[in-house]
Amino acid sequence: MGLELVDILSNAIRRTLRGGLDRAGWINVHKLMIDRNETYIKFPIFQGGPDVLQNAAYGAIVNEGFRNGGRPMFTRRNQFLLD
């Protein structure tokens, strides 16, 4: 069941980045991802300069929808470690 969820999420994110999914379809996906200090989606880049990702057409979507608001890795019992 977990693998199916990952497949659904990855397909939705792929459609989002290609422009095939409306904002209403992806705006809450970040709530299913683990909170990090950087974007939740990593892109392997095999060529080009360091600004390749910044100039990508989907950069605005990644910054708006996949940068904050994710789930913390800590359980409620260990929440004090974040403070």
Contacts in CASP RR format, 6 or more apart in sequence:
PFRMAT RR
TARGET T0000
AUTHOR 0000-0000-0000
METHOD contacts of the structure
MODEL  1
MGLELVDILSNAIRRTLRGGLDRAGWINVHKLMIDRNETYIKFPIFQGGP
DVLQNAAYGAIVNEGFRNGGRPMFTRRNQFLLD
9 29 0 8 1.000
9 32 0 8 1.000
12 21 0 8 1.000
12 25 0 8 1.000
12 26 0 8 1.000
12 29 0 8 1.000
13 26 0 8 1.000
13 29 0 8 1.000
13 41 0 8 1.000
13 66 0 8 1.000
15 21 0 8 1.000
16 25 0 8 1.000
16 26 0 8 1.000
16 29 0 8 1.000
16 58 0 8 1.000
16 61 0 8 1.000
17 58 0 8 1.000
17 61 0 8 1.000
17 62 0 8 1.000
18 58 0 8 1.000
19 58 0 8 1.000
26 61 0 8 1.000
26 65 0 8 1.000
27 65 0 8 1.000
29 65 0 8 1.000
29 66 0 8 1.000
30 40 0 8 1.000
30 65 0 8 1.000
30 66 0 8 1.000
30 67 0 8 1.000
30 68 0 8 1.000
30 69 0 8 1.000
30 70 0 8 1.000
31 69 0 8 1.000
31 70 0 8 1.000
31 71 0 8 1.000
32 70 0 8 1.000
32 71 0 8 1.000
33 40 0 8 1.000
33 66 0 8 1.000
33 70 0 8 1.000
33 71 0 8 1.000
34 40 0 8 1.000
34 70 0 8 1.000
34 71 0 8 1.000
34 72 0 8 1.000
34 73 0 8 1.000
35 68 0 8 1.000
35 69 0 8 1.000
35 70 0 8 1.000
35 71 0 8 1.000
35 72 0 8 1.000
35 73 0 8 1.000
38 67 0 8 1.000
39 62 0 8 1.000
39 63 0 8 1.000
39 66 0 8 1.000
39 67 0 8 1.000
40 66 0 8 1.000
40 67 0 8 1.000
40 70 0 8 1.000
41 62 0 8 1.000
41 66 0 8 1.000
43 53 0 8 1.000
45 52 0 8 1.000
45 53 0 8 1.000
53 59 0 8 1.000
72 79 0 8 1.000
72 82 0 8 1.000
74 81 0 8 1.000
74 82 0 8 1.000
END
